[in-house]
Amino acid sequence: MSQSWRDRIDAAFSGAHEYDRHARVQARVARRLAERVGALDLPDAPRVLEIGCGTGLLTEALIAQGVGGEWLVSDLSPAMLERCRARVGEAPGREFAVLDGEHGARPQQAPFDLIVSSLTFQWFGDKAAAVARLMDWLAPGGRLIFTTLASGTFAEWRAAHSAEGLVAGTPGFPSAADLGTMHPMQEIIVDREVEEHGSAREFLRALKAIGAGTAAARHRPLSPGALRRVMARFERAGASATYEVVTCHCRKAAS
């Protein structure tokens, strides 16, 4: 991912002041991931790294699941990190740090027993390389488990563009099958979340509110007339938006 693209993503999320009000899908995905983490056979006091904490939806859900140990909670955006800190509070064994999950330096707290992330990896330019780097940060037997978006995401919005002979500016996500080839997976799970919107304008407003309104690189904005036609088609189809969510679970070999 280019520096300019990463800066745009950082700026979008830092400015997403109404994130929690619109992040209904993100909250459900975080709770489901936390439940899966809570069911893992982790050490009694695991060393945990969270990548891309955002406003703390996953952090809070993991706490509710009773996941203890020594935590390093991180995000690329200082503003989001502070919102997470405010949400879950300070606690013994809980550190907060600004960290680029894709390119950042290995934290001094490594190796970790668990690296976990919810809906952050879709913003990485080279997911396979990021997974390989993070696997090196794990202790023997450690686990990397994360959720990310796959190619079925926003299919309805893209279909509305296609029907008008246009291409949507939403980022292109890999297929679930391609995600499964990044690294030997212990488990890969595909879930679909459908969010209903009252209108196309409401859908676009929600995307901007959660920081996901950044158009794909090199996308040329539609003319006002073309955008109105796409919005009308989207609304006639029901104004719903699908999120194809893939949970990837990798485990490092025990020594």
C-alpha positions, 0 to 999 in steps of 0.5 A: 500500500502506498504511503499516500493511500495509507495516509488517506485511510488514517485520515478517514478513520481519524475523522470518523467521529460517528463511527460507533453509531454506524458500526453495527456490522463491525460490532457484531463481527467483533463480538463473534470474533471475541467469542471464537477467541474466548473458546481457544486453548490459550495459555493462562496469562497470554501475551496478546497483540491487537492490531487496528483496535479502532474505537475498541469494539473488539477490545471490549468484547475480548474483555467481556470474554475474560481474555486476560494476560498482558495486552498490547492494544494498537492502531495506526490512528492515534485518534482511534487509539485514544478512543479505544483507551477511553472506552475500555480504560487503563488496567494492569497489563494493558498497554496502548501503542500507535502501530502500523500493523502492516509495516510497523517494527516488531514490538519489544513485547513480542513474541505473542501467544495471540495476535488478533484483529477485526476488520483491519486487514482489508486495508493492507496492501500486501496481506500475505506479506503482513501475515508472514511478518506477524507469524514471526511475532508469535511464540511457538504454538501462538495464534494469529486470528483475524477477520477481513472483508472478501470480494462479496462485500458491497455486491449490491452497490457494485451491481448498481454500477455495473447495470449502468456500465460503470465501475464502483469506487469501493476497494477491490477485496480478494475472494475468500479462496484467495485469502485461504492461500495466504498462509497454511490456515488452521481454520477459515470461516465465511460469514455474511452480514447484510445491513439494510439502509433506507436509501443510497444516501444513507448507505454512503453516509454510513460508509463515510461515518465508519471511515470506509468511504475512501475510494479505490486508488485511481478511481475517477469520481462519477458525474452527478448524473451518473451517481444519481442513476446508480443510487436509484438502481441501488434503492430499487434493489432494496438498498441493502449492503452485504459484508462478506466477512472471512475469519482467518486462523493461523497457528505457529508450529510448537517447538 
